[in-house]
Amino acid sequence: MKTEPDDQLWSAIAEPSRRRVLDLLVSGGKATASALAEQVPFTRQAVSKHLVVLEEAGLVSRRKQGRDVLFQVESGRLDQATRAMADLASRWDRRLDSIKRLAESAHAEAKEGSRR
């Protein structure tokens, strides 16, 4: 079964440890899996697995430099993710506003009905 790109994105950033690895790359720029592992409370192997998921979602890329493999954030995809989250938040705000208006209307009708 093929997943949609946004499903891959949401799945990749849903995991707190992956978000921590992504945060480290955003703040520090390029880094190896070993360098990232020194900054988190999990193993280098776990960091590598998280990097693969982030790479598959298009959030990070890798390039070989000598013996090292350096990972870096793909800023275009990160911007796309930020816009997608802002759009989602906006849609939820509109939904919640609608629910609030319905609840206020129902409350006003109930209050009016109890006065009769």
N, C-alpha and C positions, 0 to 999 in steps of 0.2 A: 504494500500500500504506500503510495507516494504522499508525503505530507506537503501542505501548502507552505510557502516561504514564511508567512506570518506565524503559522503554527510552530515552525522550527525556531523562529525568533522567540516567541513566548516561552516555549519549552526550555530554550537555552538560558534565558534570564530568570526563569522561575526558581532556579536552584540557588540558594544563598551563597554557597561556596563558589559557584561559577561567577556570580555577581562580584564577589570579592576579588577573584582573579581578574575580571574585566576592569574593576575599579583600579587595581594596581597597574594595569597596562595603561589606562587612561591617564593616571597621575604620573607614571614613570616613563612612559614611552615604550621603547623596545626592551624586551627582556627574554631571557631563556627560561625554560621550564624550571631549571635548577634555581635560578635567581628568584623566581616567583615562589618556589617551594620554601625558600628561606624566610618568607614573609607571612606564611599562613600555617595554621596548625594541622595540616594534612600532608601526606607524602608527595614526593615528586611524581610518582605514578598517578596519583589522584589528580594532580595539577595537569599532567599530560592529557588525561582523559577529559578533563574539563575544557582544555584548550581545543581538543578535537571537536567537541560539541559546539564551542563558540565559533570555530573555523567553519564547520558545516552550516552554521546559521549565517555566515558571512560577516560576523562581528570582528573577527581577527584574521590575520594572514600570517604566513610564515615565510622566512627566507633563510637560506643557508649562508652563513658568514664564517668561512674557514671550517672549523670543526663544530661550531655552534649553530643551533637553529634558533633564530630570533623571531619572536612573536610581536606583533603590533596591532593596534586597533585599526579597523577599517572605518575611518571617520564618516564616509558617505552612508554606510549601513547603520552606523550608530545614530546619525542624524535622522535617517529614515525611521529607525526604531523610536526615537524621541518624538517625531511627528505623529507616528502611529499611536503612541501612548497618550499624547495630548489630544488627539482626535477621539480616542476611546474615553478619556476623562470628560471631554466636552459632551459626548453623547450621553454618558451617565448623568452628568449634571442636568441635561434637558429632561431625561427620564425622571430623575428625582424631583425636579421642579414640577413636573406633571403630577406625580404622586402627591406632592405636598398640596397642590391646588385642589386635587380631588378630596384629600383628607380634610382640608379646611372647609371646602364646600359641604361635605357630609357632616362635619361638626356643626357648621352654621345651620344646616337644615334640621339636625337633631335638636339643637338648642331652640330654634324657632318652633319646632313641633312640641317641645316640652312646655312652652309658654302658653299654648292653647288650652 
